[in-house]
Amino acid sequence: MAKVAQLSARHEAEASWTATQAYVLAVACLLLGVALGYLFRGSASQAAAPSASENAGFHQGLGDGMSGMPTPEQLKAMLDRAAAPLLEAINKDPNDVTSLVKLGNIYYDGKQYPDAIKYYGQALKVQPDNADVHTDLGTSYWYTGDADRAINEFRQSLKIRPNHPETLFNLGVVEWQGKNDPRAAVKDWELLLKANPEYPQRQQIEQFIAKAKEHAAKS
């Protein structure tokens, strides 16, 4: 299952905001901190996240005279170090989906979204019916500011798993924030709750639905 509890620990969307979208974000921030600015990852990608040993390269170097937050260059070097054994694996086997997805995850978590897009895309060439990776690719597109490609990937995911809760949540966020369509977001989130009655964040989704309806009524 996706790391639902870490919704508010995900990265802020790097998109261009209209006045209406800024209002939407302000409402969401008042409701649940900055939660609506973040998206879920697909459950399979979470399951395939690098182990502590595989991720050791990401942290290596922190004790080598580096203090405080790493610079972008230092962060990229750490990401590349963590990715090295996975790159070696896919050089041996270009169809190693597990390694490709792990590479996507490493760069996603490091906010290197173009690299995440690259490896998620390669994984989907090998395994096109992986709904979770379509979701991960969609979130990566969203964080590069490409709402249309994000929506396309979420819809591809839903063709494979029509009631995928994380995908439905993400689709609603992007349709509301990225396309200024709160009514579409309401439709997505109501389907999420109908298809997944035991959804752990049900109360939060119900609050999002109420706010989206308020925005739709004013627009």
C-alpha positions in Angstrom: 0.0 0.0 0.0 1.2 3.5 -0.7 2.7 5.6 2.1 -0.6 7.3 2.8 0.6 8.7 6.1 3.3 10.6 4.3 1.0 12.7 2.2 2.2 15.9 3.8 5.8 14.9 3.4 5.8 15.0 -0.4 7.2 17.7 -2.6 5.3 20.9 -3.5 4.1 21.2 -7.1 6.3 23.4 -9.1 3.6 24.8 -11.3 2.6 28.3 -12.6 -0.4 29.5 -10.5 -3.3 31.6 -11.7 -5.2 33.8 -9.2 -7.9 31.2 -9.0 -5.5 28.3 -8.4 -3.7 30.3 -5.7 -7.1 30.7 -4.0 -7.6 26.9 -4.3 -4.2 26.3 -2.7 -4.9 28.8 0.1 -8.2 27.1 1.0 -6.4 23.7 1.0 -3.6 25.1 3.2 -6.1 26.3 5.7 -7.8 23.0 5.7 -5.0 20.6 6.1 -1.7 22.4 6.1 -0.1 22.0 2.7 -1.6 18.5 2.1 -3.4 19.3 -1.1 -0.1 20.4 -2.7 1.2 16.9 -2.6 0.5 13.7 -4.4 0.6 10.0 -3.6 3.0 7.5 -5.1 1.9 4.2 -6.5 1.9 1.3 -4.1 4.1 -0.9 -6.2 6.7 1.8 -6.4 6.7 2.1 -2.6 7.2 -1.6 -2.3 10.1 -1.4 -4.7 11.8 1.4 -2.9 15.6 1.0 -2.3 16.6 -0.9 0.8 18.8 0.7 3.4 21.9 -0.9 1.9 20.9 0.2 -1.7 20.3 3.7 -0.4 23.5 3.9 1.5 25.1 5.8 -1.3 22.6 8.6 -0.9 23.8 9.3 2.6 27.5 8.6 1.9 29.5 11.8 2.1 27.4 13.6 4.7 30.2 13.0 7.2 32.9 14.1 4.8 33.0 17.8 5.7 29.5 18.5 4.6 27.3 20.3 7.1 23.8 21.6 6.9 21.7 21.1 3.8 23.6 19.8 0.7 23.9 22.1 -2.3 22.1 21.1 -5.5 25.4 19.7 -6.8 26.1 17.7 -3.7 22.5 16.3 -3.8 22.9 15.3 -7.4 26.2 13.6 -6.5 24.5 11.7 -3.7 21.6 10.6 -5.9 24.0 9.5 -8.6 26.0 7.5 -6.0 22.8 5.8 -4.8 21.8 5.1 -8.4 25.1 3.6 -9.5 24.4 -0.1 -8.6 21.0 0.1 -10.1 22.4 1.6 -13.3 24.9 -1.3 -13.4 22.0 -3.7 -13.0 20.0 -2.3 -16.0 23.2 -2.1 -18.1 23.3 -5.9 -17.6 19.5 -6.3 -18.2 17.7 -3.3 -19.8 14.4 -5.0 -19.0 15.0 -5.1 -15.2 11.8 -3.4 -14.2 12.5 -3.5 -10.5 15.8 -1.6 -10.9 14.2 0.9 -13.3 11.4 1.7 -10.9 13.9 2.0 -8.0 15.9 4.4 -10.1 12.8 6.4 -10.7 12.1 6.5 -7.0 15.6 7.7 -6.1 15.4 10.6 -8.5 11.8 11.4 -7.6 12.6 11.6 -3.9 15.5 13.8 -4.7 13.2 16.1 -6.8 15.1 15.3 -9.9 11.9 14.8 -11.8 13.2 14.7 -15.4 15.4 11.7 -14.4 12.5 10.1 -12.6 10.4 10.5 -15.7 13.1 8.9 -17.8 13.3 5.7 -15.7 9.6 5.4 -15.0 9.1 5.7 -18.7 11.6 3.0 -19.4 9.9 0.7 -16.9 6.6 1.2 -18.6 8.1 0.3 -22.0 8.9 -3.1 -20.5 5.7 -3.4 -18.3 3.1 -1.1 -19.8 0.3 -2.4 -17.6 1.8 -1.3 -14.3 -0.8 1.0 -12.9 1.4 2.2 -10.0 4.3 3.2 -12.3 1.8 5.2 -14.5 0.8 7.0 -11.3 4.4 7.7 -10.4 5.1 9.0 -13.9 2.1 11.2 -13.6 3.1 12.7 -10.3 6.6 13.4 -11.8 5.0 15.2 -14.7 2.9 17.2 -12.4 5.9 18.3 -10.4 7.5 19.6 -13.6 4.4 21.7 -14.2 2.9 19.5 -17.0 -0.7 18.9 -15.8 -1.8 17.5 -19.2 0.7 14.7 -19.2 0.1 14.0 -15.5 -3.6 13.6 -16.2 -2.9 11.3 -19.2 -0.8 9.0 -17.1 -3.4 8.9 -14.3 -6.0 7.9 -16.8 -3.8 5.2 -18.2 -3.4 3.9 -14.7 -7.2 3.9 -14.2 -7.7 2.0 -17.4 -5.7 -0.8 -15.7 -7.0 -0.4 -12.2 -10.2 1.7 -12.4 -10.7 2.2 -8.6 -7.0 2.8 -7.7 -7.4 5.2 -4.7 -4.1 7.0 -4.9 -4.5 7.6 -8.7 -8.0 8.9 -8.2 -6.8 11.3 -5.5 -3.9 12.5 -7.6 -6.2 13.0 -10.6 -8.5 15.1 -8.6 -5.7 17.3 -7.3 -4.3 17.9 -10.8 -7.7 18.6 -12.3 -8.5 21.1 -9.6 -5.1 22.8 -9.2 -3.7 22.3 -12.7 -6.8 22.6 -14.9 -9.0 24.8 -12.6 -11.8 22.1 -12.7 -13.1 21.6 -9.1 -16.2 19.7 -10.4 -13.9 17.1 -12.0 -12.0 16.8 -8.8 -15.2 16.2 -6.9 -16.2 13.4 -9.3 -12.8 11.7 -8.9 -12.9 11.9 -5.1 -16.5 10.8 -4.8 -15.6 7.7 -7.0 -12.6 7.1 -4.8 -14.8 7.0 -1.6 -17.5 4.9 -3.3 -15.1 2.3 -4.6 -13.0 2.3 -1.4 -15.4 2.7 1.5 -12.7 1.9 4.1 -10.2 4.4 2.7 -8.0 5.5 5.7 -8.2 9.2 4.8 -11.9 9.3 4.1 -12.6 12.2 6.4 -9.9 14.3 4.7 -11.2 13.5 1.3 -14.7 14.5 2.3 -13.3 17.8 3.4 -11.5 18.3 0.1 -14.8 17.5 -1.7 -16.6 20.1 0.4 -14.0 22.8 -0.4 -14.0 21.9 -4.1 -17.8 22.2 -4.2 -17.5 25.6 -2.6 -15.0 26.7 -5.2 -17.2 25.3 -8.0 -20.2 27.2 -6.7 -18.2 30.5 -6.8 -16.8 30.0 -10.3 
